[in-house]
Amino acid sequence: MPLRRPNANDIKELMNQSFLSFRVDKELTPEDVKAARTYVASYWKKVERFHPKDDESLLGLPKPYLVPSYRLKTGFDYNELYYWDSYFMVQGLLDEEHKELVVGILEDLMFLFKRYKVIPNASRTYLTGRSQPPFLTSFIFDVYTAYNMSDTWLKDSMAVAEDEYNIVWMGTKKPNERQVYKGLSRYYDVNYLHDLAEAESGWDMTPRFDRRALNFLPVDLNALLYKYETDFARAARIFKDNRTAAFWDDVAKQRKAAMNKLMWDRLRGLYYDYNYVKEKRGPTSSLAAYYPMWAGMVDDKQAASMVKALRRFEHKGGLSTTDALPLGQFVLGTLPTQWAYPNGWAPLHFMVVKALERYGYHQDARRIAMKWLKTNVHWFNTQHVFLEKYNVVSPEKPPLKGLYPSQTGFGWTNSVFERFCQEYVDRPL
């Protein structure tokens, strides 16, 4: 009797069986992830670009860099470098084999700042009116540590980051009107449009800002700036400049106090974005709340509350970007919000896992990392691709779409997957 050709229902059933074949409590082995890691390792050459000269809207950069994805004839055939994508894309590449590429990407970001006095959203002329979430000091220290760079290199690099901090993120007037309330900053765009400011957050689009991003002091942005301030203090101590270190310690202390007063909700055990126009916290619980924990600015009691609050976000396939929003929080006719429940994203899993590790919650970090790895690897095993985002509530289903079609590839997903494999699969319990 000839074999029956599988139909769509057969394939769907195989996908479900494949996903469910790994129990929640089962650890992944190196063999389980071998094919996926091979795909990731071979993918980097597809997304490496080198454009040393300006070409129409594409800005020239001195060193090769990585783009998020590679798909021809889709309208999303990227050729430009992105700011925060670049930070996450190097997280699985911090080894000697990729040293030249990683250091070069960092040099490209600093080159853009020196040329435009901003690290643009991406290396396109039409994207220079806004930036993206600032990770420059973290990128610098990752490179400094991974490759044992000289203190002279660190001093020169941190000088660029300090200029970015002062000019872009602490600016008070156009083209950088970001510091607006009690020393805290907002996302912004030179066109002064809410939706474009929301694009600077990287969370385009999200229910966090109720389509009024210019009115909000975001918890993630200000935690990143706290990290800058503590990194400046750390660098000053390396340079044995205790006076400068004390200055930055004080600046960070002031930001921490302002954030705790405005953004910390003791009853809900989380930080919330602050609407400084209405002078009240936003209603949306999101993983942005864990940036302060990643940055080291919470005390042990706050950390314990935040770990308890993870149940708002944790699902079968990992962490959803926001909690399940009540129907009243959705605005009819608004733009699709891909940075929300039920979607999960690699950079947010990286930030939360690192936050948990920093405060000693190693089992929680491992559990979440393993859920995310399983979601990634099972989709790869059935569809043979990685995605930019996943449906963590129903991992066998596609993610919720946003303003643009869901992308495959995908740079930061691939790299965080490799990094988690290094830390949780290669180092079993």
Secondary structure, 3 states (H helix, E strand, C coil): CCCCCCCHHHHHHHHHHHHHCCCCCCCCCHHHHHHHHHHHHHHHHHHEECCCCCECCECCCCCCEECCCCCCCCCCCCCCCEHHHHHHHCCCCCCHHHHHHHHHHHHHHHHHHHHHCCCCCECEHHHCCCCCCCCHHHHHHHHHHHCCCCHHHHHHHHHHHHHHHHHHHCCCCCCCCCEEECCEECCCCCCCCHHHHHHHCCCCCCHHHCCCHHHEECHHHHHHHHHHHHHHHHHHHHCCCHHHHHHHHHHHHHHHHHHHHHHEECCCCEECCEECCCCEECCCCEHHHHHHHHHCCCCHHHHHHHHHHHHHCEECCEECCECCCCHHHCCCCCCCCCCCCCEEEHHHHHHHHHHHHHCCCHHHHHHHHHHHHHHHHHHHHHHCCCECEEECCCCCCCCCCCCCCCCECCHHHHHHHHHHHHHHHCCCC
